Amino acid sequence: MSETLLEVKDLRVAYGRIEALHGVSFSVNQGEIVTLIGANGAGKTTTLTSIARLPPPEAPKVASGDILYRGESILGVPPHDVVSKLNVALVPEGRHIFGNLTVEENLTLAAYPRRKAPASEAEAAFKTVYDLFPRLAERRRQRSEQLSGGEQQMLAVGRALMSNCQFIMLDEPSMGLSPLLMQLVFKTLRQLNEEQGMTILLVEQNANMALRLAHRGYVLDTGEIIAEGSADELMDDPEVKKAYLGG
């Protein structure tokens, strides 16, 4: 049986007096792709930013519950240690790349957690990213603000990989992409999982695509988990079909 990598236990978080998550519990096992689906405002982004330990206002305050990574609570872990010591990376909604820097400069900054490693390790990471996304290799000297939306999303994923992450969280990676580029990004996520064993927690508005990619899923509705199961089980669930799958 695979190790439980992430366990969210009865998590309640709030923005001021407004509670956004009402006792959310779920888990992600090593080597899995797990997706959180739900309508806008369901609490999906709040869940990811809470796990990433981002400070307010990006993430709300945890009122109760716990977040365990490899069996240890991470509630007291600062955001930079989540990346550099736990090897957990978040690809945020909206990408948040440094537009005034080149592609290669963005990737170099992201490799900071590897700064004490041999140079060959960073070189191998660059090769991995450029092999996955040849377009980035072609545009490595180009300012990131000049990239297309799809190329910026590739850069956001590549930046996470440069940090030496073993667990990657993605928030709406298909947002604003053409169908062709959307397929490319999801194909790359599957490749990372199958070939490198990357563990992935995916938040995605396109529930059909998310469930076709994932092994398991959870449905969030106004801050609560209302359904869970294998991807196939959720795709066959009449209520999930009606509410989230267009049928």
N, C-alpha and C positions, 0 to 999 in steps of 0.2 A: 504493500500500500504506500502511496506517495505521502511524503511529509506534508503536514498542514503548514503552509508558509505564512499565511495571513489569516487572522481570526478577529473579526469585529464582533464585540459582545455587548448587546443591549445598549448601543450607543445613542445617547441623547445629546444633541448640540443645539446651541441657540445663538441667534444674532440679537444681542440685547435681551429683551424679554420675549422675543418671538422664537419659539422652538421650531427648528427646521427638520430635525430627525427625532423620531419618537420611539426609541428602543430598537434600532436596526441591528440585526445580527446576521452575519454570513461568513463564509470561509473561502479561501483559495488555496488549493493544493499545489505543490511544486510541479511545474511542467504543464499546468492547466491554462486554458483560456477561459476566463469567466466574464460574463457580461452583465451589466446592470442596465435594464431598460425601463422606460417610464416616460410619462409626459413631461413637458417643460415645467419646472417648478417642483418636481417630485422629490428632489434632494440628491440627485446623482452627483452633480459637481460638488456639492457640500460634502458628500461622502469622500470623494477623492482628495479634496483639499484638506480634510480632517486627517486622513491617513498620511498625507505628505507633510503634515504638521505645519502648514503655512500659517503665519500669524494673521490676526484680524487686520484689515477687513476682508482679506482674501478667504480666510476660513473662520468659522464661528468658534465660540468657546465651547469646549466639551463640558457638559453639565454632569453627566454620569456615564457609566459604562467603561469599556476599555478597548484598546486596539493592541493586539499582540502580533509580533513578527518573530517567527521562529520561537514561539512560546514565551517571549519576553515583552512586557508592556513598553510601548514607545511614546506614551503620552508626555514624558518629560524630555524627549529627544528633540533637539533643535533641527530646523529644516535642513541645514547644510550637512548635519550628521546623518540624516535619513538617506541622503544621496551618497556621501563619501564613505560612511562606515557601514550602513545597512545595504547599500547598493540598490536602493529603490528610487526610481525616477518617474516623474510625472511629465507627460506631454500635455500641456494645458489647452483648454479651449481657446482658440484665437492665436495659437502658436507662440506668441511672445518671443520671437527671435529678435536679435539686435540688427535692425535694418540698416544702420550706418556702417556695419562691419561686413566684411566679405563672408562668403560661405565658409572658407577655410578658417577665418578668424573666429567665427561662431563655434566651429567644431573644436578649435584649439582651446577656447575658454572652457568648453564643456569637459575637456580632458583633464581639468585641474585635479580631480581626485586621483589621477594617475601620476601626479607630478613626481612622486618619489620612486616610481617604477622605472625599469630600464626603458630607454628611448624606443627600443624595438617593440615594446608593448603598445605605445601610442601609435607607432607606425602601422602595426597590425590592425589597430582599431580604425585608423583612417582607411586602410585597404578594405576592411569589412564594410564600412559605410559606403565607400565609393563603388564597391562591387554590387551592393544592394541597390544603390541609386546612382547609376551612371550619369544621370543629368547633373547631379551635384558635382561630380568630378569634372564635367565639361564647364561648369560655371564656378569653379572653386575660387576664382579671382574676382568674381562679380559681387557687387554689394547686394546684400540679402533683400533689401527693399525693392530691388528690381526684378526679383523672381516672381513667377506666377504663383497663384494660391497653392497649386498642387506641389510645386517645387519647395515652397515654404513649409508645407506639411512634411515633405520628405526631410527637410533640414531639421525640423523639430524632432522627428523620430531619430534622425542621425545624431543629433546632439545628445539625446538620452542615451544612445548606445555608446557614445564616446565617454560617458561617465563611468563605464564599467558596470552598468546596472545588470542585475540578475532578475529583477522584477520590474516590469514597466506598466504604468497606468496611463491610459489614453482617454482624453475627454473630447468627444465628438470629432474624431479624426477625419470624418468624411465631410464636415461642414464646408460648404462653399466650393466643393470639388465637382468637376465634371464626372459623369458616370465612368469614363475610361480611367481617369486618375484615381477615382474612388476604388475601382477594381484593383488597380496597381498597389495602392496602399494596403488594402486588405490581403492581397496576395503576399505582400512582403511580411505582414504580421504572421501569416500562416507559416511562411518560410522560417522566420525567426523562431517560432515555437517548435516546428518539426525538426529543423536542422541544428538549432543551437540550444534547444530546451528552454527557451525563454518563457517565463511565467508572465501572463498578461491579464490585467484587469481592465476591461473595456467598457466605457460609457459611450453609448451611441444612439442617436435619435432614430437612425434607420434600423429598426428592430429586426427586420428580415435579414439584412446582411449580417448583423451582429450575431444572430442565432445560427446562421449558416457557418460562421467562423468558430463560434465558441463550443466548448465541451458542455458547460453548464451555464445556467443563468438565474438571475433573480429579478423580480419585477417590483419596482418601487412606485408607491402611490402616496403622494402628500406625506412623505417622510416615514413611511412604513413599508416593510416587505409584505406583499400580499400574495406572492406566488414564487415558487422556486422549483427547480428540477433540471434534468438534462435538457440540452438544447432541443432535442427531438420532442420531449414531453411538452415543453412550453410551446413549441410550434404547433402541436396537436391539440393544445388546450383551447376549447371553444371561447372562453372568456378572454384569453390572451389574444387569440386570433381577431376577435371582434374589436378589442380596444386598441391593439398595437400593430396588427399585421395586415390591416386593410381587408379583413374578411370575417 
